[in-house]
Amino acid sequence: MVQQTTLKIGNMEKRKYPRWTWHADVQGLYVDEQGHRVVEQLQALDISRRGLGAVGSKSHRVGEKFVITLPEPDGRNRYVHAKVVRCNMKDDGAHLGLEFNDFPTELGAWLNVRMSMAA
């Protein structure tokens, strides 16, 4: 993984945690307008301790809740609750900013392992 520069507004940093480039296929589970559970394939672009940048196939409302499935190296999955904080439609799909709702300590360890594997 490659650390990305932190977004700055004036002299203030917008992001509290650094972002890391991370390309992976992940799944996002959400409830649609009709109350149906929907699984959407997402292409992760970057990750931080607080969130995930990904590209999906459809537009989502800010505040919409997701359960994101993050793959473990041993084939198991980790599930993280997140909400949409940004959605921009582009030619290649919906670019989503997903903020993790709860930041369990083990997620930091999960991210540290991936960063050390990429180094």
C-alpha positions in Angstrom: 0.0 0.0 0.0 1.1 3.5 -0.7 0.3 6.3 1.7 -1.5 9.2 0.0 -1.1 12.8 0.8 -3.6 14.2 3.3 -6.2 16.6 2.0 -5.6 20.2 3.3 -8.0 23.1 3.4 -5.8 26.2 3.9 -3.4 25.2 6.6 -5.8 22.7 8.2 -5.8 19.0 7.4 -9.2 17.6 6.6 -8.4 14.0 7.3 -7.5 12.8 10.8 -5.9 9.6 9.6 -3.7 8.9 6.6 -5.1 7.2 3.5 -3.5 4.2 1.9 -3.9 3.1 -1.7 -5.6 -0.3 -1.6 -7.2 -2.0 -4.6 -9.4 -4.9 -3.7 -12.9 -6.3 -4.4 -15.1 -5.8 -1.4 -18.9 -6.3 -0.9 -21.2 -3.7 0.5 -24.6 -4.7 2.0 -27.3 -2.1 2.3 -31.1 -1.8 2.5 -32.7 -0.3 -0.6 -35.7 2.0 -0.8 -38.1 -1.0 -0.8 -36.6 -2.5 2.3 -34.7 -5.2 0.5 -31.2 -6.2 1.4 -28.8 -5.7 -1.5 -25.2 -6.8 -2.0 -23.2 -4.5 -4.2 -19.7 -5.3 -5.5 -17.3 -2.4 -4.8 -13.8 -1.8 -6.0 -11.8 -0.4 -3.1 -9.4 2.5 -4.0 -8.1 3.5 -0.7 -8.5 2.8 3.0 -7.7 4.6 6.3 -8.4 3.8 9.9 -11.7 5.7 9.6 -13.0 4.9 6.1 -12.9 3.5 2.7 -12.9 5.0 -0.8 -14.5 2.8 -3.4 -16.3 2.7 -6.8 -19.7 1.1 -7.0 -22.3 0.6 -9.7 -25.1 2.9 -8.4 -25.5 6.3 -6.7 -26.1 6.3 -2.9 -27.5 8.8 -0.5 -25.2 10.5 2.0 -25.9 8.9 5.3 -26.9 5.5 3.8 -25.7 2.7 5.9 -23.5 -0.2 4.7 -21.9 -3.3 6.1 -18.6 -3.7 4.3 -17.0 -7.1 3.9 -13.2 -6.8 4.1 -11.2 -9.9 3.0 -8.7 -11.5 5.4 -5.5 -13.1 4.0 -6.7 -16.5 5.3 -9.9 -16.3 3.3 -12.2 -15.3 6.1 -14.0 -11.9 6.2 -14.2 -9.0 8.5 -17.4 -7.0 8.6 -17.4 -3.3 9.3 -20.4 -0.9 9.6 -20.1 2.3 7.5 -22.1 5.2 6.2 -21.9 7.1 2.9 -20.3 10.5 3.4 -19.7 11.3 -0.3 -21.0 10.0 -3.6 -19.9 11.4 -7.0 -21.1 9.8 -10.2 -18.3 9.5 -12.8 -17.9 7.7 -16.1 -16.6 4.5 -14.3 -19.3 4.5 -11.6 -20.2 5.9 -8.3 -17.2 7.1 -6.3 -18.1 6.5 -2.7 -16.6 7.9 0.5 -17.5 5.5 3.3 -16.8 6.3 6.9 -16.6 3.5 9.4 -19.2 4.0 12.1 -17.4 2.1 14.8 -13.6 1.8 14.8 -12.8 -1.4 16.6 -9.2 -1.7 17.8 -8.7 -4.9 15.8 -9.5 -3.0 12.5 -6.3 -0.9 13.2 -4.4 -4.1 13.6 -6.0 -5.4 10.4 -4.9 -2.3 8.5 -1.4 -2.4 10.0 -0.9 -6.0 8.8 -1.9 -5.0 5.2 0.4 -2.0 5.3 3.4 -4.1 6.5 2.6 -6.7 3.8 2.7 -4.0 1.1 5.9 -2.4 2.3 
